[in-house]
């Protein structure tokens, strides 16, 4: 998967700091209910992933899984958990 997750996390971190106008990611950090919005999106996307899996729709599974990973990375950034910590935890599970 090369550095895709690390690169995406770096973009998320940058948008958290710079809050560019028109950025969905920045809006999650700037909004007072941003954390709740991210948590709700994680729940919503998880449900959509389960439904896509039940329908055996590989394109939709891929799309919903990507939505989950993106919102998970935003949540990690909000909670000051670095991508390195996630990678170390995953590495420990091999």
Order of alpha helices (4+ residues) and beta strands (2+ residues): alpha-alpha-alpha-alpha-alpha
